[in-house]
Amino acid sequence: MVQLDPFVQATQGQPACAAPAPPLLTPEAARHEAHVRVERGTSCAMEGRCEPGGAYRRDPQINERVRTALASDGRFADTSVWVTTSRAWVTLQGCVRGAAQRKSLVAFVASIAGVERVFDALNASTRAAASRK
C-alpha cells in the first residue's frame, strides 16, 4: 500500500475515538493517481492558477501547519482529530464534543494560511458534551 497525502493526528483528547484509516492506495491505484495529479498540475500551471511544482507541493507544510495550530489551541484539547491534506484541501476526521465545537474547529482550520478548502468528516458526540456538564 502507498500513502501519497500527508496524514497525521493533530489532537488526542478523546481516547475512545476510533482512529480513521490513513489514505492508502494499492500500487496500481497510486500509479493512476500519480497520472491524474500530473495532468492536474500541468493544467493548473498552464492556466496560471498555481505555482511551479504543482498543487500538491505544499501539502506537507500545510498539513503540519494545521496539525500544529490545532494541537496548540486549547479550545480543541478535548478532541481527537486527524488531518489529511491533498491539493491544499484539508480533510478533518475524528471526534469533537458537539456541533458548536465542530463548527468552530472547521472555521479555524479554514482560516489557516494555505488551506483552500476544508472537508468535515468529524463526528460530534453530544454524549461527551453532556457528560462534561
Secondary structure, 3 states (H helix, E strand, C coil): CEECCCEEEEEECCCCCCCCCCCEECHHHHHHHHHHHHHHHHHHHHCCCCCCCCCCCCHHHHHHHHHHHHHHCHHHCCCEEEEEEECCEEEEEEEECCHHHHHHHHHHHHCCCCCCEEEEEEEECHHHHHHCC
